[in-house]
Amino acid sequence: MAHRRKALPRILFALLTAVLGVPALTPPVAAQVSIVPDRVDGGGTRTFAFRFANERADTKATRLELVFPRTPPVAYVKVDPAPGWTATVRPRPLNPPIEVGGKVVREAADALVVEGGAVAPRQFEQFLVTMGPLPADGRLPFEATQTFANGLVAHWNQTTSPAPVISFGPGLVAPAAEPAGQQPVPAAGDATAPADQAAQSTGGPPLALLWAAFGLALAVIAVAGYRAHRRRLRAPAAEPEPERTEVGVE
């Protein structure tokens, strides 16, 4: 019995520790970048709105790096100024060079980095990016790395998780970009959210909420079981009745 009394608190403590560790094992809410428009007629030069969102609730987002695909190369990238932010376009050499519009192009965009500012929790910052020449058809997929103020770094690409992509082709509708500025991030699946944001959502928040609810339920069970066990230990045990000894008088 004594062994069982010692083992039960250990089991409850282990269960409680495992439950409290669930949030640490739950992956952070995925980073998000959406592009408006994300479907356009190909060719020429066009301006896009790149939305840098922070879906976390506990820290600010401070840096975004977008890596351009090797093919097709994009020779010209220009970012409109945004208050508090610095935008840098990192080039890469083209070997062999390509000819575009009668001109020889020897460099293409390798990556776009925006940093120096901060996106508050559940907000997004919008950057207007002009690019060209664009392919006549096909896709322009990006890899993205998002850095947060608490040191967390999230990376995603086309194979491991949803990442931003622009599709090109004749007859594709191009929705108008909204004005720049910080606005609340629409919830995933919200009927009022733009179609591109719904497509880029990774479904992180619902999964995190389910894990949190599950962990809270297990924590309540563990604490209630431990308290019941302590009460049983404190309850005084019934003392056995003393044996009666009859004394006879001879």
N, C-alpha and C positions, 0 to 999 in steps of 0.2 A: 504493500500500500504506500509506504514512504517513497519508493522508487517512482510510483505513478504520480505522486504529488509533486515530485521534483521535475519529472519529465513534462507534465502538462504546461507549466509556465514557459519552459524552453520552446515547446512546439508553438505556443501562442506567440511568443516573441519572434520566432523565425517567420511565422506567417505574417505578422505585422511588418517586419523588416522587408519582406518580399513585396508586400502591398505598397509600402511607401517607396520602394524602388521602381515601381511601374512607371511613374511619370518620367524618371530619368532614362528609362529604356525606350520610351515613346519618342519616335523621331520628331524633330521640330517641324512646325508648319512650314510647308515648302515655300521657297521663294517664288516670286511671280513677276514675269514681264509679259505684257501684252502689247500688240502692235496694231494701230489703227491707221489705215485699213490693212487687213492681212490678206486680202485677195484683190488683185488689180490687173488691168490689162498690161501686158509686158511691153518692154522697150522704153527708151527715153529716160528722163530723170523725174523723180517724184519725191514729195515730202511726206514723211510718216510721223505719227505721234507714238513715241516709245514710252509706255507707262511703267514706271519703276515702283512696284507696290511693296508694302511691308505688311504682311498678314500676321506677324507676331504681335502679341499684346504686352510683352515685357521689355522690349528694347527697341532702339531706333535702328534703321538701316542707313548705312553711311557710304557704301560703295557698290557700284555695279560694273562688271566687265562683261561685254558681249563679244564673242569671238566669231568672226565671219567665216563662212565655209571657204575652202580652197577653190571650189568650183561651184557656180560661176564666180569669177573675180569681180569685185566692185571697185572701180578705180576712183570714184569721187564720193566722199562722205563729208558733210558739213553739219555741225550741230549749232542750233540757235542758242544764244546765251540764255542761261537760267540763273536767277539771283541766288548767290551762295554756292553755286556749283562750278566745278571746273571739268570741262569735257576735253578728252584727248583722243585723237585718232592715231593708232599705231599702224604704220605702213609695213608692207612686206614687198620684197622685190619680185617681179615677174620674170621668169626665165623659161622660155623666151618671152620677150615683150609681145604685147598684142596691139593691133591697130583698131582704133575706135574713132569713127567719124573723120577718117583721114589723118588722124594723129596717132603717133606711137606712144603707147602707155607702158611705162616701165615699173610702176608700182601699183599695188592694190591695197585696199584696207584689210588689215589683219585683225584688229580689235578696236572696240570703242570702250573707253573707260570714263565713267562719271563719278566724281568724288568731291569731298570738301563740304558737302551739305549733310542734311539728315532728314530722313523720312520718318515721321512719328508713327507709333503703332496704329494699325488699321487705316493708314493713309497711303496716298501714292503721289509721286512727282512725275510730271510729264515733260518729255524732251522732244522737240521738233527736229527731226533728222532728215536731211535731203541727201538722196543717194542716186547714183547713176554711173554709167548706163546700166539699165536693168535688163535681165534676160527676157526674151520674147515669150518664153513659157518655162514651166518647171517650178522649182521651189528654191527658196533661200533660207536654209535652216541655220539657227544660231546655237552656240553653246553659251551658257550664262553662269557667272559666279557672283553671288551676293554676299556682302560682308556686313555684319551687324556691330553695333557699338559695344556689345558685351564680348566680342571676340569670336562669335560663332560665324562660320563660313558655310554657305550652302552652294552646291554646284549641281547643275543638271544639264542634260543634253537630250538629243532626239532618241537615244536608245535606252537610257536609264529612267527618264521621267519626262513629262511634257515640257517642252521648251518652245520659245517663240519661233515662228516660221512665217514667211511671206510666200504666197502662191501667185504665180503669174500665168496668164492665159487670155485669149481673146474672149470678150464678152463677160468677164468677171466684174461683178458689181463692187464698187469702192465706196463704202460708207464714209461720211464726212467725219474728220477728226474733231474732237471737242476742244474747247479752249484749254490752255495750259493752266496749271495750278494744283494745289493740294486739295483733294476732296476725299470723302469717306470711300473706302474700298467696298464695292457692292459685294454682297454675300454670294458664294458660289450657287448657281442655279436660280438666282433671283431673276424674276421675269423682267425686271427693269434694267438688268445689267446688260452691257453690250455683248453681242454674240462672241466676240473674240475673247473677252474675259472669261466667259463661261467655259469656252473650249480650253483655255489655258489653266483652269483651276485643277489642282491636283487632288482635291478631296481630303486635304489634311485635317481641317477643323472638325468634321464629323467623327473621324477616327479618334482624334485626341479626346473629344468629349466622351466617346464610348469608353475609352480606357480610363478616363478620370472617374466616370460613374462606377465602373467595375471595381476600380481600386478603392473608392470610397465605401462601397458596399462591403467589401472584404475587410476593410479596416474597422468598420462598425461591428462586424461579426467577431473579429478577433478581440477587440476591446471589451465587448460585452461578455464573451466567454471567459476572458481573464478576470474580469471583475466578479463574475459569478463564482469562479474558482476561489478567489480570495475570500469571498464571503463564507464559503463552505469551510475554509481553513480557520476562520476566526470564530465560527459557531462552536460553543463549548460542547464537548462530547458528553453524552449521558453517563454518569458515574454508575458503576455496577453496585447493586445492593450488597451490603456486607453479609457474609454468611452468618447465620444464627447458630450459636452453640448453646445447646441446652446443658445446663449444670444441674445435676441431680443431687439431692440431699439423701445420704444414706442413713 
